[in-house]
Amino acid sequence: MLAHVHGRKLRITLAGIGMAAIGAVGLYEAVKVTPAHALTRRTVCAQDLYVRTAPLGAWMGTLYRGQSFDVDHYSSDGAWVYGFAYGNVNRWGWVQNGWFC
């Protein structure tokens, strides 16, 4: 009986450690700091380009022809670009790829 109780406590402890590790990884991903690197400044050639909170996410502003966007990274399929939108938006967000000069 004592071994069973200790065995159960060990399983609970290992499960708790596992959940804490998963939580720590999730927290790290949420707050990790990306090392500084040069962004690529691109010029919008489309008449207007919607800036979104995520690929196909909520609209949060519009870039117009001639305004700038600093590219930080691309979505896994390359269809979307994340970066900083200048002009009247002045926020980080996502735009569709393929609309730059």
C-alpha positions as CSV (number, residue, x, y, z in Angstrom):
1,M,0.0,0.0,0.0
2,L,2.8,2.4,0.8
3,A,4.6,1.7,-2.5
4,H,1.3,2.3,-4.3
5,V,0.8,5.7,-2.5
6,H,4.4,6.7,-3.3
7,G,4.0,5.5,-6.9
8,R,0.9,7.6,-7.3
9,K,2.6,10.7,-5.8
10,L,5.5,10.2,-8.2
11,R,3.1,10.1,-11.1
12,I,1.4,13.2,-9.9
13,T,4.7,14.9,-9.4
14,L,6.0,14.0,-12.8
15,A,2.7,15.1,-14.4
16,G,3.0,18.4,-12.6
17,I,6.5,18.9,-13.7
18,G,5.5,18.1,-17.3
19,M,2.7,20.6,-17.2
20,A,5.0,23.2,-15.6
21,A,7.5,22.6,-18.4
22,I,4.8,22.9,-21.1
23,G,3.6,26.1,-19.4
24,A,7.1,27.5,-19.3
25,V,7.7,26.8,-23.0
26,G,4.4,28.5,-23.8
27,L,5.3,31.5,-21.7
28,Y,8.7,31.7,-23.3
29,E,7.1,31.7,-26.8
30,A,4.7,34.4,-25.7
31,V,7.3,36.8,-24.3
32,K,10.6,35.8,-26.0
33,V,12.6,38.7,-27.4
34,T,13.6,38.4,-31.0
35,P,17.2,39.3,-31.6
36,A,17.7,42.6,-33.4
37,H,18.1,42.3,-37.1
38,A,17.7,44.5,-40.1
39,L,14.2,44.7,-41.5
40,T,13.6,45.0,-45.2
41,R,11.8,48.2,-46.1
42,R,9.3,47.7,-49.0
43,T,7.2,50.2,-50.9
44,V,3.5,49.4,-51.4
45,C,2.6,49.3,-55.2
46,A,-1.1,48.4,-54.7
47,Q,-3.6,51.2,-54.6
48,D,-4.4,50.1,-51.1
49,L,-3.2,47.2,-48.9
50,Y,-5.1,46.2,-45.7
51,V,-3.0,45.7,-42.5
52,R,-4.4,42.9,-40.4
53,T,-4.0,41.5,-36.9
54,A,-3.2,38.0,-38.4
55,P,-3.3,36.4,-41.8
56,L,-7.0,36.9,-42.8
57,G,-7.4,38.5,-39.3
58,A,-9.3,41.7,-38.4
59,W,-8.5,44.8,-40.3
60,M,-6.6,47.4,-38.4
61,G,-5.5,49.9,-41.1
62,T,-4.8,50.6,-44.7
63,L,-1.5,51.3,-46.5
64,Y,-1.7,53.2,-49.7
65,R,0.5,53.2,-52.9
66,G,3.9,54.7,-52.1
67,Q,3.8,54.0,-48.3
68,S,6.3,51.8,-46.6
69,F,6.3,48.5,-44.8
70,D,9.2,46.9,-42.9
71,V,9.2,43.2,-43.5
72,D,10.1,41.1,-40.4
73,H,9.1,37.6,-41.6
74,Y,6.7,35.7,-43.9
75,S,4.0,33.2,-43.1
76,S,5.0,29.5,-43.6
77,D,3.3,29.4,-47.0
78,G,4.7,32.8,-48.0
79,A,1.3,34.3,-48.8
80,W,1.4,36.8,-45.9
81,V,4.1,39.2,-44.5
82,Y,4.5,40.4,-40.9
83,G,6.1,43.7,-40.2
84,F,5.7,47.3,-39.3
85,A,3.3,49.4,-41.4
86,Y,4.2,53.1,-41.7
87,G,2.0,55.8,-43.2
88,N,-1.3,56.4,-41.3
89,V,-1.2,52.9,-39.7
90,N,2.1,53.0,-37.7
91,R,1.6,49.5,-36.2
92,W,2.9,46.0,-36.4
93,G,0.7,43.7,-38.5
94,W,0.2,41.3,-41.4
95,V,-0.4,42.2,-45.1
96,Q,-0.8,40.0,-48.2
97,N,2.4,39.3,-50.0
98,G,2.9,40.3,-53.6
99,W,1.7,43.9,-53.4
100,F,5.2,45.5,-53.1
101,C,7.2,47.2,-55.8
